[in-house]
Amino acid sequence: MNAATTRSLSGYVDARRERLVAILTDLVRIPSENRAPAGAELACQLYLADRLQRAGWDPTLYTPDEVPGITDHPVYWPGRDYERRPNLGSTYPGDGGGRSLILSGHIDTVPAGSLPWTHAPFGAEIAGGRLYGRGAFDMKAGIASNVFVVEALAELGFRLYGDLTFESVVDEEFGGVNGTLAGRLAGYTADAAILSEPSNLRICPAQRGGRTVHVSFTAPNGGILCPADSAGVIEQLRLFLNALPQLAEVRRLAAPEHILYAHLADRVPVTVARIHTAPWTTDEPPNVPPLCRLEIFWQAMPGETVEAIDRQFNVWLDALVAANPQTFNVRPTIEHPIRWLPGSALAPDHPLVREFATTAQSATGQLPKVCGIEGPCDMYVFHDFGIPALLWGPRGGNAHMPDEYVEIDSLVESTKALLTFVCQWCGVASE
């Protein structure tokens, strides 16, 4: 693609900045919270289907569990409810001879939560160059970019040589990925895919893996006035937390180096996510807790297996319990509430990565950094199906937290790169 066309496309996005923000505003104002095992993505999917139809596309709505063979697939995670939770897929056929591309994203968000917001979670309020709201950053901004590209191609009258697929999947949060798996099994494949996740204007061809574990400590309890015959759950928790850095060190030594994660001081952090004994309220009687639950999450490098990671944890826990038999008179119970999410990566010199970097630089004037994204996502499903894929999206903050936001200027810049890359990758047959 010549420099004049690239400048023209960037100017087009600048001139229609308000339209891009309007799409994102609409999406944020339509809640699509994932409350696993159920969710509420339907209204957003209907909105997207309408936008595609207006642009001359023929969208299909289908639920993940109706795709043949999905429940037998090893990646499938059972126990999810997909009533009124359809995926959206649509392919606009090219004129032939070009490379095909999928623009993919998940429409579900985490819940708004019970912590206070200073901006309404579904208000799409704009302040200081930021648009606030649940999902504004993760990842309705990326979905808005994808819709904008579809509308831009229609308005500009561009015909592509290669097929272009638009995909909006459900149930990515809480380790879902059944929606992404369903898209592949339903036949939405291509020569490459761009997942418009919030990458902070970095090209991310790699994702870390993740393992979530619930640990439950129990101890006898006859009430607050009864002397304890053994150590309580708080003492168990204290020993567990004091020993946790040892597990973190085991993980650091075992995890392989990876060039796309050289920017991180700790490639595989072990994190305490929640600790719970009883509700903090005077509606509950004061007591010595008989149960304490702990959620921990640790990340993994591409190439690590769940079997190896679980073995490291179990050996560490067995040693801790054996060294403290009086405290752990009942062995802590272990549960895995969500699936194992493996790490996955393309090589940083893969043609998709190189070409996207060149295109993004020509569209925005800046050469993006290439690195792995810091958390797990559903990109590994594309890689498993042999589809080269990378993550690309705008800057923002407070993902999964109150006052989540996306920076509007960076949304414009990320969309310039995406629109230009679609035209470059698929090839423009006519204008």
N, C-alpha and C positions, 0 to 999 in steps of 0.2 A: 504494500500500500504506500502511495507516495505521500510526501510531507504535507502537501496542500490538502489532501483528503483528511489526513490526521488532524490538521489544524481546524478544518471545517467541522469535524465531528466534535472536537473539544469546544469549539465555539457554540455548536448546537446545544450541548449540555449546559453551558453557562447561560445561554439565552432562555433555557427552559428549566432553570433551577427551581422556580416556584412549583412547577408541575411535579418534579421529583420529590420535593418536600411535601406536597399535597398527598401523594401516594403513601408516603410513610405516615403522615398524619392520620389518614384513613385507617391504615393497618393497626396503628397503636391504639386508636380509639375503639377498635373491635377486639375485645379480649379473646385470647385463644390459649388459656392456661391449661397446662398439662397437670392433672392431679392424679398421677398414676395410682391405680390402673386405668382410670377414665380420663377424659379430656374434653375440651370444648373448642375444637378447631373449625367446626363446620362453617360458621358465619364468615370467617376470613377466607376460607377456601371458595365459598360462593362469590365473594367479592372479587377474588383473583380470576375465577372462571369468567366472570362478566367482563373484566378488563381484557382478557385474552380474546373473547368472542368479538368485542368491539374492534380489536386489532386484526380481525380476520382469521383467527386461529380456531381450532376445534378441540376444546379441552375435554378431558375425560376425568370423571370423579369415580374413585373405586376405593373400597376399604382394604387395608393390608391383608386381613384374614380371608378375603375372597380370592386371592391370587393362588392359582394352583401350585401345590408343592411347598408353600411357604412354611407350614407347620412341621414339615419333615426336614427342613433345612437346618444344619447344625448351628447357624447363627441366630435362628429364631428364638425369641424369649417368650415363654408362655405366660398366661395369666393376665394379659392386657385386654381391656374392653374397647372395641372399636365401633360401638354404636354411634352414629352421627359423627364419625371421625374419618372422613375420606382423604386419601391422597389425591393430588391433582397432577395430571401429566398431560402434555401435549407436544407433538412434534410438528414443526412447520417444514415440509419437505423442500429441499433445495433443488436447483436446476440440474444437479449432477456434476460429478467430477471434483467436488470439494470435500474437505474434511468435516466430519460431524462433531457437534459439541452439545453438552448438556449444561444448562444453568440450573443448579440445584440449591435448595435451601429448606430448612425446616420452619414451619409456620407456628409450631407450638412454642410456648414460653413457660418458664417456671411461674408459679403463682406470685401474685403481688406480695403475699406474706402479711404477717401481723405487725411488723416493725413500722414505725411512722415514716411517712414520706413528706417532704416539703413541697413536692410537685405531685399533682394528682397522677396516680399510676396509669390511668387510661385517658389522661387529658391531652397528651401530646403538646405540652406547653413548651414554648420556645423562649429561651432566656440566655443571654451571653453567647450567642452562636451555637447553642446546644438545643437539641430537641429531647425532652424528657419523657419517659414512660416505660412501662414494662414491655420488654422486647424491642425497644427502640434500637439498642445496640446488638442484642443477641436474640434473633438476627433479622428483625423486620426491616432494618436498613438495607441489608443485602437482598431481601426479597423485593423491596421497592426498587433497587437498582435493576434487578432482573426484569421487572415489569416495565420499567422505563425503557430498557433496551428493546423489548418487544414493541412497545408503542412507537419508539423512534424509528425502527426499521419500517413500520407501516407508514408513518407520516412522511418519511423521506422517500418512500417508494423503492427501497432497496430490495433486490432479490439476491439471495445467497446461492452459491454453488453447493455448499454442504448443508445437510439437515441441521436444524437448530431445535433443541428440546428444552422446554420450560418445565420445571418440576418443583412442586411444593409438597413436602412430606409432613406427616404427623408423627408425633411420639418419638422425638429425638431426645428430649430431656429425660432425666432419670434413667439414663442408660438404655433408652428405647431401641432405636435403630431398626425396628421392624418395618417402619415406613420406608426407610431407605432400601432395605432388603427387598421389600415388595416392588419397588420401582425397577430394580434390576430383573427380578423374576417376571415382571409384567412385560418385559421386552424393551424398556427404555435404556438403550445402550448407545454408545458413541465412541468416537476416536479419542475423546478427552472430556473432562468435566471440570467446571469451575464451581466450587461451593462458596457462596458469598457470605461466609462466616466473618465475624468481626476480627480481622487480622491486624488492625492498626496500620493499614497501608503497607504491610509487609507481604511478600509472597511466601506462603507457608505450604511446602509440599510434604510436610511431616506432621504427625500428631503423636503426642505421648499416649501411653496406655494408662489405665486406671483400675484400681481394685478397691471396692468399698466393703468394709467389714463391720458388723455389729457385734460387740462384745458385751455379754451380760454377766455381771457379778451378783451372786446371791449369798445370803447369810441368814441364819435363824434370827428371829426377832419376836419376842413376847410382849413387846410394847415398851414405851419409853422408860417405865419404872423397873423393868426387869433387867438384872445384870446379864450381860452377854456372856455366853459360854465359849465364844470364839471370836476371832477378829471380824469386824463388820465389813460391809462393802466399801466403806470409805478408805479403810486401810488397804484393802485389795486394790482399789483405784490408785492410791498413792504409790504403791509398789509398782503397779503397771505403768503409770506415767513416768516414774523415775527411771524405769528400765527402757522406755520407748526409744531414747536416743541410741541404745545399742542396736535395736532393730533398724533404725535409720542408717546406722553405720554399716550394718550388714548389706542393706540395699545399695548404698553408695559403692561399696567394694564389689558387689556382684554385677551391677548394671554395666553394660558395655558403653564405651564412649560412642558418641555419634556426632558427626561433623555439623549437623544442623542444630545441635543443642550445645555447642561449644560456648554460647553466650550465657549459659546459666551457671551460677555458682553451685547449685545443687540440682543435678539432672533428675533425681527421683525422690523428691521430698515425701516424708511421711507426716500426715497432718491429722490433728484431732479436730473433727468437725462438730461434734455435739457430745455433751455429757448430761445425763438426766437421772434424777432420783424420784422426785415427786413434784407436782405443780407448786409453784411459788405463790401461794395464796392462803389467806386465813380461812377459806372454805375447806381447807384440808387440815386435819389435826396434826399438831407437831409430833414427830416420831423419829426414831432411829430407822433409816431406810433399810428395808430388807432386800432391795433390788437397786442396782445401778446399771444403767445402759450407756455404752460408749460407742460412738461412731468414729472410725478412723478411715482415712483414705490415703493410699499411696500410689504414686505414679510410676510408670515403667517406660523404658526405652523401646523403640522399635526392635523387634527380634526377640524380646523376652517372652517366655511362655507363662501361662497362669499356673501350670503345674510347678514350675520352679519357684515362682513367687510365693505360692501357698506353702510350699515345703519350707522355705526360709522362715515364714511366719510361724508355722507350727513347731519347728525345731526351737525357735526362740521362745515361744510360749511354753512349751514343755519344760524347757530349762528353768524358766521363771517359776513355774508352779512347783517343780521338784525342789528348788532351792528354798521355797517358803511354804512347807506343807501345813504349818499351823495357821497361816493366813488364808491359804487357798485350800480349805478343807473340802470345798466343792469346786471342781474345775470350771473356769469360765466357759460359757457356751458361746459358740461362734455361728453367725449367720451371714449369708451373702444376699443382701436385699435386692441388688441389681446385678445384671450380667457383668462379666469381665469384659473390659474394653481394651483390646490389644493396641499397642502402638503400631504405626505404619508409616512408610516413607517412600517417596520417589527420590532418586539421586538428584542432587542440586544441579547437575549438568544435563538433566533430562531435557529433550527438545521442547517439551511443553513449558518447562520452567524458563529456559533461555528465551523462548519466543515471547512469553508473557512479559518477562522483564524488559526486553527491548521495546515491546509495544507500550508498556506502561510508562517507560521513560519518554518515549516520543509524545505520548498523550498528555503527560503531566509535567514534563521537564525535570523529573527527579527519578533516579534509578532506585527502585525499591530494594530494601534489604531482603535477602533470602534466608529463612531460618525455619525451624520447627515451631509450631504453636504450642503454648505451654500446657494445654489440657487435652483431654480426650474429646472425640467427636465421632461422627459417622463416616468420615472420609475413608476409613479402612475398608468399608464394604465395597467401594468403587475399586480400590486397589485389589481386593480379593477377587473381583470379577474381571480383572485385567484391564480396567479402564484407568489410564493415567489421570490423576486429579490433584488439584491444589486448592488452597484456601486463599481468598482475597476479599478484603472488605475494609470499611472505614475505621477511623479512630473513635473511641468513646470510653466509657467507664461505668463502674458500678454494676457490672453484669451480675445477675442473680441477687442484687442488693436493692434497697430503696434508692430512689432517685437515679435509676439507670438512665444513661443518656448517650447520644451519639453527637459527634461534632459535625455540623452541617457542611462546613467547607470541605471536610475530608470525605463526606458522602458524595459531594459533587466530584471531587478528584477521583475517587474510586470508580465512579460511574463512567467518567471519561475513559479511563483505562479499559473498563469492561466493554463498553460499546465499541471502542476501537479494536479491541482484541477479537470480538465476535466477527467483525468485518474482515480482519486480517486472517483469522484462522479458517473460517468457512469460505472466504472469498466472496467478493461482491460481483454477482453476475450482471446486474443492471442497476442503474440509479434513476 
